[in-house]
Amino acid sequence: MVADPEVMRYLSDGVPVNRFGAWRQLAAFIGHGVLRGYTHWAIELRATGEFVGRAGPWRPDGWPALEIGWAIAPRHQGRGYATEAGRVAQQVAWTNLRADRLVSLVRPGNKPSVAVAVKLGGVVCETIDFLGGPIDVFSYPRPH
C-alpha cells in the first residue's frame, strides 16, 4: 500500500516507499504501540482476511495532539472503511485513552480524507507547518 503513489501522495513526505521504507513504517507503528500503549490497527476484510488499510489513534513525539488517522489501499477506497475505523478510533480515544483533544491532520488537497474527517464531525481549526509543509488540523468535538 505504501508503495502506491496515490496512497502516499498526501502522507508523510508524499513519496512512495520501497520494501525497506515499508518495514520502517511498520516498525514505527509497532514501536508506538509499545511506547504509548496504542497505535494504528490493520484493517482486514472479515470474510477473507484481505488487507484493506490501517487506522487508529496515534501521537508520535512532536504531534500537536492525539490524532486519529487512516490509510486505505486503493482497491478498497470509497467503501466507508476509513469512516468506520475513524468512528471506532474516536470512541477509543475519548473513552479508553481519555484524550483531552482529538484531531486529524490532513494535507490540503486530500479531498477523500477531508470528506472522512467531516463525516466524523471534524472542523478545520487551523493550518500549521508540519513535517515540511502545510497541514489542516481537523478538531473533533468531545461527545456528550
C-alpha positions in Angstrom: 0.0 0.0 0.0 2.8 2.5 0.9 4.5 1.8 -2.4 1.4 3.3 -4.2 2.0 6.9 -5.3 -1.7 7.8 -4.9 -1.8 6.4 -1.3 1.4 8.2 -0.4 0.6 11.5 -2.2 -0.7 13.1 1.0 1.1 11.0 3.6 4.4 11.7 5.2 6.7 13.4 2.6 4.4 12.4 -0.2 6.8 9.9 -1.7 6.1 6.2 -2.1 8.4 3.9 -0.1 10.2 0.8 -1.0 10.2 -2.5 0.9 12.7 -1.2 3.5 10.7 2.0 4.0 7.5 -0.1 4.5 9.4 -2.1 7.1 10.4 1.1 8.9 6.9 2.3 8.9 5.6 -1.0 10.3 8.3 -0.9 13.0 7.3 2.7 13.9 3.7 1.7 14.4 4.6 -1.3 16.4 7.1 0.8 18.5 4.4 3.4 19.0 2.1 0.7 20.4 4.8 -0.5 22.8 5.8 3.0 23.9 2.3 4.6 24.1 0.1 1.5 24.6 -1.9 2.2 21.4 -1.3 2.5 17.7 -3.0 2.1 14.3 -4.8 -1.2 13.6 -4.6 -3.3 10.5 -8.0 -3.3 8.7 -8.9 -6.6 7.0 -11.9 -7.9 5.2 -13.7 -10.1 7.7 -14.6 -12.8 5.1 -11.2 -13.2 3.5 -8.6 -11.6 5.8 -7.5 -9.4 2.8 -5.6 -6.3 3.9 -7.7 -3.1 3.5 -5.5 -0.5 5.2 -4.7 0.9 8.6 -6.4 3.3 11.0 -6.4 4.3 14.7 -5.1 6.7 17.3 -1.5 7.9 17.0 0.6 10.5 18.7 4.3 10.3 18.0 6.7 12.8 19.6 6.1 16.3 18.2 2.5 15.8 17.1 0.2 18.7 18.1 -2.4 16.4 19.7 -3.7 12.8 19.7 -4.6 12.1 16.1 -6.9 9.6 14.5 -5.6 8.7 11.1 -6.2 6.3 8.3 -4.8 5.0 5.0 -6.8 2.7 2.8 -5.4 0.6 -0.1 -6.7 2.0 -3.5 -8.9 -1.0 -4.4 -10.8 -0.5 -1.1 -11.2 3.2 -1.1 -14.6 4.8 -1.3 -16.3 2.0 0.6 -16.6 3.6 4.0 -13.8 1.7 5.7 -11.9 4.8 6.8 -15.1 6.4 8.3 -16.0 3.2 10.1 -12.5 2.8 11.6 -12.4 6.5 12.4 -15.5 6.2 14.4 -14.1 3.3 16.4 -10.8 5.3 16.8 -12.7 8.3 18.2 -14.5 6.1 20.7 -11.3 4.5 21.8 -9.5 7.9 22.1 -12.3 9.6 24.1 -13.2 6.6 26.3 -10.1 4.5 26.8 -7.3 7.0 26.2 -9.2 9.9 27.8 -8.0 12.3 25.2 -8.1 16.0 26.1 -8.0 16.9 22.4 -8.5 14.8 19.3 -7.5 15.8 15.8 -6.9 14.5 12.3 -4.0 16.0 10.3 -4.9 16.3 6.6 -2.8 17.7 3.8 -4.5 20.4 1.7 -6.0 18.9 -1.5 -6.6 15.4 0.1 -10.4 15.5 -0.7 -11.1 11.9 0.4 -9.6 12.4 3.8 -11.3 15.8 4.2 -14.6 14.0 3.5 -13.9 11.4 6.1 -12.8 14.0 8.7 -16.0 16.0 8.1 -18.2 12.8 8.3 -16.5 12.2 11.7 -17.5 15.7 12.9 -14.2 17.4 12.3 -13.8 21.1 11.7 -10.6 22.8 10.5 -9.4 24.8 13.4 -6.0 25.8 12.0 -3.4 25.2 9.3 0.1 24.6 10.5 3.5 24.0 9.0 4.1 20.3 9.8 6.7 17.8 8.5 7.8 20.2 5.8 4.5 21.6 4.5 1.1 22.9 5.4 -1.4 20.7 7.1 -5.0 21.3 8.0 -5.8 20.4 11.6 -9.4 19.0 11.9 -10.6 19.1 15.5 -13.3 16.8 16.9 -15.8 17.9 19.5 -15.9 15.8 22.7 -19.0 13.6 22.7 -21.7 14.5 25.2 
